[in-house]
């Protein structure tokens, strides 16, 4: 049999979320029984479970599932990692990219695990500041490297679609540990390699 990707959703959670979405549609003045909306509550219920699946994932366990002893002690960077998250204040998306680096201290992890760490913490209700630090802390605690650097650049639809309505505003956050925090040359090398101005 060819490869299949199967999505599974908790039936009770889906049913309860669907009922709430249906109630919201009514409160907004819509008819949840009309053709275009009949299946919307279930679709939204499944979408919300997908978008918040990070609550049921363990970032450190992900990293530790692929740790290899390696004497490499130079910078490892995975940049331009796409991320999609939900702002916890309005539950609207923020979309951007993460740049993550670490300097190994005797052990490395599979490169895909770095992207999976970003995904794990992004798939929760978030603020960008906390997300940046959670990614840093997870890699620092899991690998015990000489240092970790994380920069996130994201567009927040809660700013572009409502409120101040500034559609081109990009928010940049950073978090550093170890040598990236203590050594300006190392930090600036990272920033240069990801195309950011030196600090």
C-alpha positions in Angstrom: 0.0 0.0 0.0 1.2 3.5 -0.8 2.0 6.0 1.9 -1.1 7.5 3.6 -1.4 10.4 6.0 -4.3 9.9 8.3 -5.7 12.7 10.5 -7.4 11.6 13.7 -9.6 13.8 15.8 -11.1 13.1 19.2 -14.9 12.5 18.7 -16.0 14.0 21.9 -13.9 17.1 21.5 -15.1 17.5 17.9 -18.7 17.2 18.9 -18.5 19.7 21.8 -16.5 22.2 19.8 -19.0 21.9 16.9 -21.9 22.7 19.2 -20.1 25.9 20.4 -19.3 27.0 16.8 -22.9 26.5 15.8 -24.0 28.7 18.7 -21.5 31.3 17.7 -22.8 31.3 14.1 -26.3 31.9 15.5 -25.1 34.7 17.7 -23.5 36.4 14.7 -26.8 36.4 12.9 -26.1 33.4 10.6 -28.2 30.4 9.9 -26.0 27.4 10.6 -28.5 25.1 8.8 -28.1 26.8 5.4 -26.2 24.8 2.8 -22.9 26.6 3.0 -22.7 26.4 6.8 -24.1 22.9 7.6 -20.7 21.3 7.9 -18.8 24.4 9.0 -19.0 23.7 12.8 -17.3 20.3 12.4 -14.7 21.8 10.0 -13.9 24.5 12.5 -13.8 22.0 15.4 -11.2 19.9 13.5 -9.3 22.9 12.3 -8.9 24.2 15.9 -7.7 20.8 17.1 -5.1 20.8 14.3 -4.0 24.3 15.0 -3.6 23.6 18.8 -2.1 20.1 18.6 1.1 21.4 20.2 -0.6 21.1 23.6 -0.3 17.3 23.3 3.3 17.3 22.0 6.6 17.4 24.0 9.3 19.4 22.4 12.1 18.0 24.5 11.0 14.4 23.8 11.1 15.2 20.1 14.7 16.5 20.2 15.8 13.6 22.4 14.3 11.0 20.0 17.2 11.8 17.6 20.3 12.8 19.5 23.7 11.7 18.1 27.2 12.0 19.6 29.3 14.2 17.4 32.4 16.3 18.1 31.2 19.2 15.8 31.4 22.4 17.7 30.5 25.1 15.2 27.2 26.8 14.5 24.3 24.9 13.2 21.5 27.0 11.7 18.1 26.1 10.4 16.6 29.3 9.0 13.4 30.3 7.3 11.3 27.7 9.2 7.7 28.6 8.3 5.4 29.0 11.3 1.7 29.4 11.7 0.3 30.2 15.2 -2.8 31.7 16.8 -2.6 34.9 18.9 -4.0 34.1 22.3 -5.6 37.5 22.6 -7.9 37.3 19.5 -7.3 33.7 18.3 -6.3 35.1 14.9 -3.3 33.8 13.0 0.2 35.1 13.0 2.3 33.9 10.2 6.1 34.1 9.7 9.4 32.4 9.9 11.8 31.3 12.6 15.6 31.2 12.4 17.2 28.8 14.9 20.8 28.1 15.7 22.8 26.2 18.3 26.5 25.4 18.9 26.8 21.7 19.8 28.6 20.6 23.0 29.2 17.0 22.0 25.8 16.1 20.6 23.6 17.1 17.7 20.0 16.4 16.8 18.3 15.6 13.5 17.7 18.8 11.6 14.0 18.1 11.1 13.7 18.1 14.9 14.5 21.8 15.1 11.6 22.5 12.7 9.4 20.2 14.7 10.2 22.1 17.9 9.1 25.3 16.3 5.9 23.6 15.1 5.2 22.1 18.6 5.2 25.5 20.3 3.6 27.4 17.5 0.6 25.0 17.5 -0.7 26.5 20.7 -2.4 29.8 21.6 0.6 32.0 21.8 2.3 35.4 22.0 5.3 35.7 19.8 7.6 36.7 22.7 6.9 33.5 24.7 7.1 31.3 21.6 10.6 32.6 20.9 11.8 31.8 24.4 10.1 28.4 24.5 11.9 27.3 21.3 15.2 28.5 22.8 14.6 26.8 26.2 13.5 23.5 24.7 16.7 23.2 22.6 18.9 24.4 25.4 17.4 21.9 27.9 17.4 19.0 25.5 20.9 19.2 23.9 22.8 21.2 26.5 24.6 23.1 23.7 27.1 25.9 24.2 24.3 28.3 23.2 21.0 28.7 21.3 19.8 31.6 19.2 16.2 32.1 18.0 14.8 35.0 15.8 11.2 35.0 14.7 9.7 37.4 12.2 5.9 37.4 11.9 2.9 39.2 10.6 0.0 39.3 13.0 -3.4 39.4 11.4 -4.9 40.8 14.6 -3.0 44.0 13.7 -3.7 43.8 9.9 -7.3 42.7 9.8 -8.7 44.6 12.8 -7.8 47.3 15.3 -4.9 49.4 14.0 -5.2 47.7 10.5 -1.5 48.0 9.6 -1.1 45.2 7.0 2.7 45.4 6.5 3.9 45.6 10.1 6.3 42.7 10.9 7.1 41.9 14.5 10.7 40.6 15.2 11.6 38.8 18.5 14.8 37.2 19.6 16.1 35.0 22.4 19.7 33.9 23.1 21.5 31.7 25.6 25.0 30.7 26.3 27.7 32.0 23.9 25.1 33.8 21.8 24.2 35.9 24.8 27.8 36.4 26.1 29.8 36.8 22.9 28.8 39.6 20.5 30.9 38.2 17.7 29.0 34.9 17.8 25.7 36.6 18.0 26.5 38.9 15.1 27.7 36.0 13.0 24.3 34.4 13.5 22.5 37.6 12.6 24.6 38.1 9.5 24.0 34.5 8.4 20.2 34.9 8.6 20.4 38.2 6.8 19.7 40.5 9.8 21.7 43.6 10.7 24.4 43.2 13.4 23.5 44.1 16.9 
